[in-house]
């Protein structure tokens, strides 16, 4: 199986879905990570270009921990818009990876404009990626991938439909989040706590809800078509 995660910013995927990606990778599945923006306002001291360079390196290092194919789309942080050019870029990235499942921010529940637009663009393009008359630099996808929305910050407004027990892969998640050292400084500056606190609090809270030590939460939007499991049973890939 090929599992892809989209993040609006460097560190979004790590905070909300990296334990699940690590679990898939441990089972032998292929992983892809795509980051929409440069994260170029995430520093109290560096210039936008300086912090963007730092954050790209951090994101690439984190992705390498799960052997993920990495895609850096390079848009300006806080100024991500849904345009024909951005849609074609996302379609082309999806076509490069050919995912079975895409994890992304919740377009209906998230608070952050970049998160909302990322989720909306992923949603809007999920059929387009299979359409031959929408050309990009790579061949069309052979099937329509499934979409799962991952959690919001502090779980605000998010009602999980599925939990993934990531307890056995918690240390991998910690290491992936710790790759984003620049964001410890930024989060301390903005909120008085490090980014690692966000990830641990969220994962422990979702684990408490679902009867394990650490978990990540997801919601599947209604869509057509769904993919029927080959064995005729309910899907268990995220279990």
PATORKE-690860 format. One record per residue: residue number from 0; residue in one letter; x, y, z of N, C-alpha, C in turn. Coordinates in Angstrom, 2 decimals. Layout:
residues N
(NUM "A" (X Y Z) (X Y Z) (X Y Z)) ...
end
This chain:
residues 239
(0 "X" (0.84 -1.19 0.00) (0.00 0.00 0.00) (0.88 1.25 0.00)) (1 "X" (0.37 2.32 -0.60) (1.10 3.58 -0.67) (0.30 4.64 0.10)) (2 "X" (0.92 5.17 1.14) (0.25 6.09 2.06) (0.95 7.45 2.01)) (3 "X" (0.18 8.49 1.73) (0.73 9.83 1.57) (0.10 10.77 2.59)) (4 "X" (0.89 11.70 3.13) (0.38 12.71 4.04) (0.74 14.09 3.53)) (5 "X" (-0.25 14.97 3.52) (-0.04 16.37 3.18) (-0.06 17.21 4.45)) (6 "X" (0.90 18.12 4.56) (0.90 19.10 5.64) (0.91 20.50 5.07)) (7 "X" (0.21 21.41 5.73) (0.27 22.81 5.30) (1.64 23.40 5.61)) (8 "X" (2.20 23.00 6.75) (3.48 23.53 7.20) (4.42 22.39 7.59)) (9 "X" (5.72 22.64 7.56) (6.65 21.68 8.14) (6.28 21.49 9.62)) (10 "X" (6.17 20.30 10.06) (5.85 19.81 11.41) (4.38 19.43 11.59)) (11 "X" (3.47 19.83 10.68) (2.07 19.43 10.81) (1.91 17.91 10.76)) (12 "X" (2.53 17.31 9.77) (2.42 15.85 9.61) (3.00 15.15 10.82)) (13 "X" (4.14 15.65 11.31) (4.78 15.00 12.45) (3.91 15.07 13.70)) (14 "X" (3.29 16.22 13.95) (2.47 16.38 15.15) (1.23 15.50 15.11)) (15 "X" (0.57 15.42 13.95) (-0.75 14.81 13.88) (-0.82 13.42 13.27)) (16 "X" (0.22 13.01 12.52) (0.07 11.75 11.79) (1.34 10.91 11.68)) (17 "X" (2.43 11.34 12.29) (3.70 10.63 12.05) (3.73 9.26 12.71)) (18 "X" (3.01 9.08 13.82) (2.95 7.75 14.43) (2.26 6.76 13.52)) (19 "X" (1.21 7.21 12.85) (0.49 6.35 11.90) (1.38 6.03 10.70)) (20 "X" (2.10 7.02 10.20) (3.02 6.77 9.09) (4.10 5.77 9.50)) (21 "X" (4.62 5.93 10.71) (5.65 5.00 11.20) (5.09 3.58 11.31)) (22 "X" (3.83 3.48 11.72) (3.19 2.17 11.84) (3.02 1.51 10.48)) (23 "X" (2.57 2.29 9.50) (2.47 1.77 8.13) (3.83 1.34 7.61)) (24 "X" (4.84 2.17 7.85) (6.18 1.85 7.33) (6.70 0.57 7.95)) (25 "X" (6.46 0.37 9.24) (6.91 -0.84 9.92) (6.24 -2.08 9.35)) (26 "X" (5.06 -1.91 8.76) (4.35 -3.02 8.13) (4.78 -3.23 6.68)) (27 "X" (5.71 -2.39 6.21) (6.25 -2.57 4.87) (5.62 -1.72 3.79)) (28 "X" (4.74 -0.80 4.17) (4.09 0.04 3.19) (4.98 1.22 2.79)) (29 "X" (4.71 1.80 1.62) (5.47 2.95 1.12) (4.84 4.25 1.63)) (30 "X" (5.69 5.22 1.97) (5.24 6.46 2.58) (5.65 7.66 1.73)) (31 "X" (4.76 8.62 1.61) (5.07 9.89 0.97) (4.63 11.04 1.87)) (32 "X" (5.41 12.12 1.90) (5.06 13.31 2.68) (5.21 14.53 1.78)) (33 "X" (4.16 15.35 1.71) (4.17 16.57 0.91) (3.87 17.76 1.80)) (34 "X" (4.68 18.80 1.69) (4.53 20.00 2.52) (4.21 21.19 1.62)) (35 "X" (3.10 21.84 1.89) (2.60 22.88 1.01) (3.37 24.20 1.11)) (36 "X" (3.72 24.63 2.33) (4.36 25.94 2.48) (5.76 25.79 3.06)) (37 "X" (6.52 26.88 2.95) (7.91 26.90 3.41) (8.05 27.09 4.92)) (38 "X" (6.95 27.39 5.60) (7.06 27.68 7.03) (7.89 28.90 7.30)) (39 "X" (7.81 29.87 6.40) (8.79 30.96 6.39) (8.44 32.14 7.29)) (40 "X" (7.42 32.01 8.15) (7.21 33.04 9.16) (7.42 32.46 10.56)) (41 "X" (7.93 31.24 10.65) (8.02 30.54 11.92) (9.30 30.77 12.68)) (42 "X" (9.70 32.03 12.83) (10.89 32.34 13.63) (10.79 33.75 14.21)) (43 "X" (11.18 33.92 15.48) (11.21 35.27 16.05) (12.50 36.03 15.74)) (44 "X" (13.48 35.37 15.11) (14.79 36.00 14.93) (15.32 35.94 13.50)) (45 "X" (15.06 34.87 12.76) (15.64 34.69 11.43) (14.79 35.38 10.36)) (46 "X" (15.40 35.63 9.19) (14.63 36.15 8.07) (13.75 35.04 7.50)) (47 "X" (12.83 35.41 6.63) (11.92 34.42 6.06) (12.67 33.37 5.24)) (48 "X" (13.64 33.81 4.46) (14.40 32.85 3.66) (15.27 31.96 4.55)) (49 "X" (15.81 32.53 5.61) (16.66 31.75 6.51) (15.85 30.66 7.22)) (50 "X" (14.70 31.02 7.77) (13.92 30.01 8.48) (13.33 29.00 7.52)) (51 "X" (13.00 29.43 6.29) (12.49 28.48 5.30) (13.53 27.41 4.99)) (52 "X" (14.78 27.81 4.86) (15.85 26.84 4.59) (16.02 25.88 5.75)) (53 "X" (15.96 26.41 6.97) (16.08 25.57 8.16) (14.93 24.56 8.22)) (54 "X" (13.73 25.05 7.96) (12.56 24.19 8.12) (12.48 23.12 7.05)) (55 "X" (12.96 23.42 5.86) (12.99 22.38 4.83) (13.93 21.26 5.24)) (56 "X" (15.09 21.62 5.77) (16.04 20.59 6.22) (15.43 19.76 7.35)) (57 "X" (14.75 20.42 8.28) (14.13 19.70 9.39) (13.06 18.73 8.88)) (58 "X" (12.25 19.20 7.93) (11.19 18.35 7.39) (11.75 17.16 6.63)) (59 "X" (12.80 17.40 5.87) (13.43 16.30 5.12) (14.03 15.28 6.09)) (60 "X" (14.66 15.74 7.15) (15.24 14.82 8.14) (14.15 13.99 8.81)) (61 "X" (13.02 14.62 9.12) (11.92 13.88 9.74) (11.36 12.83 8.78)) (62 "X" (11.17 13.22 7.53) (10.63 12.28 6.55) (11.54 11.08 6.35)) (63 "X" (12.85 11.32 6.44) (13.82 10.24 6.24) (13.69 9.16 7.31)) (64 "X" (13.15 9.50 8.46) (13.02 8.52 9.54) (12.01 7.43 9.22)) (65 "X" (11.10 7.71 8.31) (10.16 6.67 7.87) (10.38 6.36 6.38)) (66 "X" (11.57 6.71 5.89) (11.93 6.43 4.48) (10.89 6.97 3.51)) (67 "X" (10.38 8.16 3.81) (9.30 8.72 2.99) (9.84 9.42 1.75)) (68 "X" (9.13 9.27 0.65) (9.37 10.14 -0.49) (8.87 11.53 -0.11)) (69 "X" (9.70 12.54 -0.36) (9.42 13.87 0.19) (9.18 14.87 -0.92)) (70 "X" (8.13 15.69 -0.72) (7.76 16.69 -1.72) (7.61 18.05 -1.03)) (71 "X" (8.38 19.01 -1.50) (8.40 20.37 -0.94) (7.79 21.31 -1.97)) (72 "X" (6.56 21.79 -1.71) (5.85 22.56 -2.73) (6.22 24.04 -2.72)) (73 "X" (6.70 24.57 -1.59) (7.38 25.85 -1.57) (6.56 27.11 -1.59)) (74 "X" (5.30 27.07 -1.14) (4.49 28.29 -1.11) (4.75 29.07 0.18)) (75 "X" (4.40 30.35 0.18) (4.64 31.19 1.35) (3.68 30.84 2.48)) (76 "X" (4.23 30.71 3.66) (3.46 30.46 4.87) (2.46 31.61 5.09)) (77 "X" (1.23 31.25 5.43) (0.13 32.18 5.67) (-0.46 32.79 4.40)) (78 "X" (0.10 32.46 3.25) (-0.39 33.00 1.98) (-0.60 31.90 0.95)) (79 "X" (-1.16 30.79 1.42) (-1.48 29.68 0.53) (-2.89 29.89 -0.03)) (80 "X" (-3.00 29.87 -1.35) (-4.30 30.09 -1.99) (-4.62 28.95 -2.95)) (81 "X" (-5.90 28.76 -3.15) (-6.38 27.74 -4.07) (-6.46 28.34 -5.46)) (82 "X" (-5.45 28.10 -6.28) (-5.37 28.61 -7.63) (-5.22 27.45 -8.61)) (83 "X" (-5.47 27.68 -9.90) (-5.23 26.61 -10.87) (-3.81 26.08 -10.83)) (84 "X" (-2.84 26.97 -10.62) (-1.44 26.55 -10.59) (-1.16 25.65 -9.39)) (85 "X" (-1.70 26.01 -8.22) (-1.50 25.20 -7.02) (-2.19 23.84 -7.19)) (86 "X" (-3.38 23.85 -7.75) (-4.08 22.58 -7.96) (-3.29 21.65 -8.87)) (87 "X" (-2.79 22.19 -9.96) (-2.01 21.35 -10.87) (-0.75 20.82 -10.20)) (88 "X" (-0.14 21.63 -9.36) (1.05 21.18 -8.64) (0.71 20.02 -7.71)) (89 "X" (-0.39 20.16 -6.97) (-0.81 19.09 -6.06) (-1.19 17.84 -6.84)) (90 "X" (-1.91 18.01 -7.93) (-2.27 16.86 -8.77) (-1.01 16.15 -9.24)) (91 "X" (-0.01 16.90 -9.65) (1.21 16.30 -10.17) (1.97 15.55 -9.08)) (92 "X" (2.01 16.11 -7.87) (2.65 15.42 -6.75) (1.93 14.12 -6.44)) (93 "X" (0.61 14.16 -6.42) (-0.17 12.94 -6.18) (0.10 11.92 -7.27)) (94 "X" (0.18 12.36 -8.50) (0.47 11.44 -9.59) (1.86 10.85 -9.49)) (95 "X" (2.80 11.62 -8.99) (4.15 11.08 -8.81) (4.14 9.94 -7.81)) (96 "X" (3.41 10.11 -6.71) (3.45 9.10 -5.66) (2.44 7.97 -5.87)) (97 "X" (1.33 8.25 -6.54) (0.29 7.25 -6.79) (-0.23 6.62 -5.48)) (98 "X" (-0.81 7.42 -4.58) (-1.21 6.89 -3.27) (-2.49 6.06 -3.32)) (99 "X" (-2.59 5.17 -2.35) (-3.84 4.48 -2.07) (-4.66 5.27 -1.04)) (100 "X" (-3.95 5.89 -0.10) (-4.57 6.67 0.97) (-3.82 7.99 1.10)) (101 "X" (-4.57 9.07 1.31) (-3.97 10.37 1.59) (-4.50 10.87 2.94)) (102 "X" (-3.59 11.26 3.82) (-3.91 11.89 5.09) (-3.68 13.39 4.94)) (103 "X" (-4.60 14.21 5.45) (-4.45 15.65 5.28) (-5.26 16.38 6.35)) (104 "X" (-5.08 17.71 6.46) (-5.88 18.48 7.42) (-7.37 18.43 7.08)) (105 "X" (-8.18 18.66 8.09) (-9.63 18.62 7.94) (-10.13 19.97 7.42)) (106 "X" (-10.59 20.00 6.19) (-11.02 21.24 5.57) (-12.25 21.84 6.24)) (107 "X" (-13.02 21.02 6.93) (-14.27 21.47 7.54) (-14.14 21.83 9.01)) (108 "X" (-13.08 21.35 9.68) (-12.98 21.50 11.12) (-11.77 22.31 11.58)) (109 "X" (-10.75 22.42 10.75) (-9.52 23.08 11.19) (-9.71 24.59 11.26)) (110 "X" (-8.90 25.21 12.11) (-9.02 26.65 12.34) (-8.09 27.49 11.48)) (111 "X" (-7.01 26.87 10.98) (-5.96 27.65 10.33) (-6.20 27.72 8.82)) (112 "X" (-6.17 28.92 8.23) (-6.44 29.06 6.80) (-5.56 28.18 5.91)) (113 "X" (-4.27 28.06 6.23) (-3.39 27.21 5.43) (-3.78 25.74 5.54)) (114 "X" (-4.18 25.33 6.74) (-4.63 23.94 6.93) (-5.92 23.69 6.14)) (115 "X" (-6.86 24.64 6.29) (-8.15 24.49 5.60) (-7.94 24.41 4.09)) (116 "X" (-7.10 25.28 3.56) (-6.89 25.27 2.11) (-6.16 24.01 1.65)) (117 "X" (-5.22 23.55 2.46) (-4.55 22.30 2.10) (-5.56 21.16 2.02)) (118 "X" (-6.39 21.03 3.05) (-7.41 19.98 3.03) (-8.39 20.15 1.88)) (119 "X" (-8.76 21.39 1.60) (-9.71 21.64 0.51) (-9.10 21.30 -0.83)) (120 "X" (-7.85 21.69 -1.05) (-7.19 21.40 -2.32) (-7.00 19.90 -2.51)) (121 "X" (-6.60 19.20 -1.45) (-6.47 17.74 -1.54) (-7.82 17.12 -1.86)) (122 "X" (-8.87 17.61 -1.20) (-10.20 17.09 -1.47) (-10.63 17.38 -2.91)) (123 "X" (-10.43 18.60 -3.35) (-10.91 19.01 -4.67) (-10.18 18.31 -5.81)) (124 "X" (-8.96 17.87 -5.57) (-8.15 17.28 -6.64) (-8.14 15.76 -6.62)) (125 "X" (-8.86 15.12 -5.69) (-8.69 13.67 -5.55) (-9.23 12.90 -6.75)) (126 "X" (-10.23 13.46 -7.42) (-10.69 12.84 -8.66) (-9.88 13.35 -9.85)) (127 "X" (-9.52 14.62 -9.82) (-8.77 15.23 -10.92) (-7.49 14.47 -11.24)) (128 "X" (-6.88 13.89 -10.22) (-5.61 13.19 -10.42) (-5.74 12.00 -11.36)) (129 "X" (-6.97 11.52 -11.55) (-7.20 10.37 -12.43) (-7.68 10.77 -13.83)) (130 "X" (-7.84 12.07 -14.07) (-8.48 12.54 -15.30) (-7.42 12.86 -16.37)) (131 "X" (-7.39 12.14 -17.48) (-6.36 12.35 -18.50) (-6.38 13.74 -19.13)) (132 "X" (-7.55 14.37 -19.20) (-7.64 15.68 -19.84) (-7.23 16.84 -18.92)) (133 "X" (-6.69 16.49 -17.75) (-6.03 17.48 -16.90) (-4.56 17.10 -16.87)) (134 "X" (-3.79 17.55 -17.85) (-2.40 17.08 -17.97) (-1.47 17.75 -16.97)) (135 "X" (-0.51 16.97 -16.49) (0.62 17.48 -15.70) (1.87 16.74 -16.18)) (136 "X" (2.93 16.88 -15.43) (4.18 16.27 -15.88) (4.29 14.77 -15.65)) (137 "X" (3.31 14.16 -15.00) (3.37 12.73 -14.70) (2.07 12.04 -15.10)) (138 "X" (2.11 10.75 -15.33) (0.92 10.00 -15.76) (-0.19 10.06 -14.71)) (139 "X" (-1.42 9.96 -15.18) (-2.57 10.02 -14.28) (-2.56 8.87 -13.29)) (140 "X" (-3.23 9.08 -12.16) (-3.39 8.00 -11.19) (-4.29 6.92 -11.75)) (141 "X" (-4.02 5.71 -11.36) (-4.78 4.56 -11.87) (-6.10 4.38 -11.13)) (142 "X" (-6.21 4.98 -9.94) (-7.46 4.86 -9.18) (-7.60 6.09 -8.29)) (143 "X" (-8.81 6.30 -7.81) (-9.07 7.41 -6.88) (-8.67 6.97 -5.48)) (144 "X" (-7.79 7.73 -4.87) (-7.31 7.38 -3.53) (-8.35 7.73 -2.46)) (145 "X" (-8.24 7.07 -1.33) (-9.07 7.42 -0.18) (-8.44 8.59 0.57)) (146 "X" (-9.28 9.34 1.28) (-8.82 10.48 2.07) (-9.23 10.28 3.52)) (147 "X" (-8.29 10.52 4.42) (-8.57 10.57 5.85) (-8.08 11.91 6.38)) (148 "X" (-8.95 12.64 7.07) (-8.54 13.89 7.71) (-7.91 13.58 9.06)) (149 "X" (-6.77 14.21 9.32) (-6.18 14.06 10.65) (-6.61 15.18 11.58)) (150 "X" (-6.22 15.06 12.81) (-6.70 15.86 13.93) (-6.40 17.35 13.76)) (151 "X" (-7.09 18.17 14.56) (-6.82 19.60 14.64) (-5.99 19.89 15.89)) (152 "X" (-5.40 21.06 15.95) (-4.63 21.45 17.13) (-5.52 21.44 18.37)) (153 "X" (-5.09 20.73 19.39) (-5.82 20.57 20.65) (-7.16 19.86 20.45)) (154 "X" (-7.37 19.27 19.27) (-8.61 18.56 18.99) (-9.82 19.46 18.87)) (155 "X" (-9.60 20.76 18.68) (-10.70 21.73 18.66) (-11.64 21.44 17.49)) (156 "X" (-12.90 21.18 17.79) (-13.91 20.96 16.78) (-13.84 19.64 16.04)) (157 "X" (-12.91 18.79 16.40) (-12.68 17.55 15.66) (-13.33 16.38 16.38)) (158 "X" (-14.16 15.62 15.68) (-14.80 14.42 16.24) (-14.23 13.20 15.52)) (159 "X" (-13.32 12.47 16.16) (-12.68 11.34 15.49) (-13.67 10.26 15.09)) (160 "X" (-13.40 9.69 13.92) (-14.15 8.51 13.50) (-13.32 7.26 13.61)) (161 "X" (-12.02 7.44 13.85) (-11.11 6.30 13.93) (-9.87 6.72 14.71)) (162 "X" (-9.35 5.81 15.53) (-8.12 6.05 16.28) (-7.08 5.03 15.86)) (163 "X" (-5.83 5.46 15.80) (-4.72 4.55 15.53) (-3.84 4.50 16.77)) (164 "X" (-3.69 3.33 17.32) (-2.80 3.11 18.47) (-1.36 3.20 17.98)) (165 "X" (-0.65 4.25 18.38) (0.73 4.46 17.94) (1.73 4.21 19.06)) (166 "X" (1.28 3.56 20.13) (2.14 3.38 21.31) (3.46 2.72 20.96)) (167 "X" (3.43 1.71 20.10) (4.65 0.98 19.75) (5.57 1.82 18.86)) (168 "X" (5.06 2.91 18.32) (5.84 3.75 17.42) (6.01 5.16 17.97)) (169 "X" (5.75 5.28 19.26) (5.83 6.59 19.90) (7.24 7.19 19.81)) (170 "X" (8.25 6.39 20.02) (9.61 6.91 20.00) (9.98 7.44 18.61)) (171 "X" (9.50 6.78 17.57) (9.74 7.30 16.22) (9.06 8.64 16.03)) (172 "X" (7.83 8.75 16.51) (7.12 10.03 16.41) (7.88 11.12 17.16)) (173 "X" (8.36 10.82 18.34) (9.10 11.80 19.12) (10.32 12.29 18.35)) (174 "X" (11.05 11.36 17.76) (12.25 11.74 17.01) (11.90 12.58 15.78)) (175 "X" (10.78 12.26 15.14) (10.37 13.04 13.98) (9.99 14.47 14.39)) (176 "X" (9.25 14.58 15.49) (8.88 15.91 15.97) (10.12 16.68 16.42)) (177 "X" (11.04 16.01 17.06) (12.26 16.67 17.55) (13.15 17.17 16.41)) (178 "X" (12.95 16.63 15.21) (13.69 17.18 14.06) (13.38 18.66 13.86)) (179 "X" (12.18 19.07 14.29) (11.75 20.46 14.08) (12.16 21.33 15.25)) (180 "X" (13.45 21.36 15.51) (13.98 22.08 16.66) (13.68 23.58 16.58)) (181 "X" (13.67 24.14 15.37) (13.39 25.57 15.23) (12.01 25.92 15.78)) (182 "X" (11.09 24.97 15.73) (9.74 25.26 16.19) (9.58 25.19 17.69)) (183 "X" (10.54 24.58 18.38) (10.53 24.68 19.83) (10.72 26.14 20.24)) (184 "X" (11.67 26.82 19.58) (11.90 28.24 19.87) (10.67 29.08 19.49)) (185 "X" (10.09 28.77 18.34) (8.94 29.55 17.88) (7.73 29.35 18.78)) (186 "X" (7.45 28.10 19.14) (6.29 27.84 19.98) (6.47 28.39 21.40)) (187 "X" (7.69 28.36 21.88) (7.95 28.98 23.19) (7.73 30.49 23.11)) (188 "X" (8.16 31.08 21.99) (7.97 32.52 21.79) (6.49 32.87 21.70)) (189 "X" (5.71 32.07 20.98) (4.30 32.37 20.74) (3.39 31.91 21.88)) (190 "X" (3.65 30.69 22.40) (2.70 30.06 23.32) (3.31 29.69 24.68)) (191 "X" (4.61 29.83 24.82) (5.26 29.52 26.08) (5.56 28.05 26.29)) (192 "X" (5.33 27.20 25.28) (5.59 25.77 25.39) (6.24 25.27 24.11)) (193 "X" (7.04 24.20 24.17) (7.70 23.68 22.97) (6.76 22.86 22.09)) (194 "X" (7.14 22.68 20.84) (6.31 21.92 19.91) (6.16 20.46 20.35)) (195 "X" (7.17 19.94 21.04) (7.08 18.57 21.53) (5.95 18.41 22.55)) (196 "X" (5.64 19.47 23.28) (4.53 19.42 24.23) (3.21 19.25 23.50)) (197 "X" (3.03 19.98 22.40) (1.82 19.85 21.59) (1.61 18.40 21.17)) (198 "X" (2.67 17.80 20.63) (2.55 16.45 20.10) (2.25 15.43 21.19)) (199 "X" (2.92 15.54 22.33) (2.72 14.56 23.40) (1.34 14.72 24.04)) (200 "X" (0.93 15.96 24.29) (-0.38 16.17 24.91) (-1.49 15.65 24.02)) (201 "X" (-1.39 15.94 22.74) (-2.41 15.49 21.79) (-2.47 13.97 21.72)) (202 "X" (-1.31 13.34 21.63) (-1.26 11.88 21.49) (-1.71 11.17 22.76)) (203 "X" (-1.36 11.71 23.91) (-1.82 11.11 25.17) (-3.34 11.26 25.33)) (204 "X" (-3.85 12.43 24.96) (-5.28 12.67 25.04) (-6.07 11.71 24.15)) (205 "X" (-5.63 11.55 22.91) (-6.31 10.62 22.00) (-6.12 9.17 22.45)) (206 "X" (-4.98 8.87 23.05) (-4.79 7.54 23.61) (-5.73 7.28 24.78)) (207 "X" (-5.90 8.27 25.64) (-6.84 8.16 26.76) (-8.25 7.90 26.26)) (208 "X" (-8.64 8.56 25.18) (-9.97 8.37 24.63) (-10.18 6.97 24.07)) (209 "X" (-9.11 6.39 23.55) (-9.26 5.14 22.80) (-8.67 3.92 23.50)) (210 "X" (-8.25 4.08 24.75) (-7.85 2.92 25.54) (-6.44 2.45 25.32)) (211 "X" (-5.53 3.36 24.95) (-4.13 2.99 24.81) (-3.27 4.14 25.32)) (212 "X" (-1.97 4.01 25.24) (-1.10 5.05 25.78) (-1.01 6.26 24.86)) (213 "X" (-0.76 6.01 23.59) (-0.65 7.09 22.61) (-1.48 6.73 21.37)) (214 "X" (-2.20 7.70 20.84) (-2.99 7.46 19.64) (-3.04 8.72 18.78)) (215 "X" (-3.40 8.51 17.53) (-3.70 9.62 16.61) (-5.13 9.44 16.11)) (216 "X" (-5.80 10.55 15.85) (-7.22 10.52 15.52) (-7.45 10.94 14.07)) (217 "X" (-8.44 10.31 13.43) (-8.74 10.58 12.02) (-10.25 10.59 11.82)) (218 "X" (-10.64 11.23 10.72) (-12.05 11.27 10.30) (-12.09 11.07 8.79)) (219 "X" (-12.96 10.19 8.35) (-13.06 9.93 6.92) (-14.26 10.65 6.34)) (220 "X" (-14.05 11.54 5.38) (-15.19 12.23 4.78) (-15.97 11.30 3.86)) (221 "X" (-17.27 11.52 3.71) (-18.05 10.72 2.76) (-17.61 11.04 1.34)) (222 "X" (-17.45 10.03 0.54) (-16.97 10.24 -0.82) (-17.41 9.09 -1.71)) (223 "X" (-17.26 9.29 -3.00) (-17.54 8.25 -3.99) (-16.36 8.22 -4.95)) (224 "X" (-15.87 7.06 -5.33) (-16.25 5.75 -4.80) (-15.41 5.39 -3.59)) (225 "X" (-15.89 4.47 -2.79) (-15.09 3.87 -1.73) (-14.37 2.64 -2.28)) (226 "X" (-13.32 2.25 -1.59) (-12.59 1.05 -1.98) (-13.00 -0.12 -1.10)) (227 "X" (-13.50 -1.18 -1.70) (-13.88 -2.36 -0.94) (-12.63 -3.19 -0.64)) (228 "X" (-12.52 -3.67 0.58) (-11.39 -4.51 0.97) (-11.42 -5.82 0.15)) (229 "X" (-10.25 -6.28 -0.24) (-10.16 -7.48 -1.04) (-10.71 -8.71 -0.39)) (230 "X" (-10.66 -8.76 0.96) (-11.15 -9.94 1.66) (-12.64 -9.78 2.05)) (231 "X" (-13.24 -8.68 1.62) (-14.65 -8.48 1.88) (-14.97 -7.99 3.29)) (232 "X" (-13.92 -7.72 4.10) (-14.12 -7.27 5.46) (-13.98 -5.76 5.55)) (233 "X" (-14.23 -5.22 6.73) (-14.02 -3.79 6.93) (-12.53 -3.48 6.86)) (234 "X" (-12.18 -2.26 6.44) (-10.76 -1.91 6.34) (-10.09 -1.95 7.70)) (235 "X" (-8.87 -2.48 7.74) (-8.13 -2.58 9.00) (-6.76 -1.93 8.89)) (236 "X" (-6.47 -1.29 7.78) (-5.13 -0.75 7.56) (-4.78 0.32 8.57)) (237 "X" (-5.77 1.07 9.05) (-5.50 2.13 10.03) (-5.66 1.63 11.46)) (238 "X" (-5.97 0.36 11.63) (-6.22 -0.15 12.96) (-4.96 -0.45 13.73)) 
end
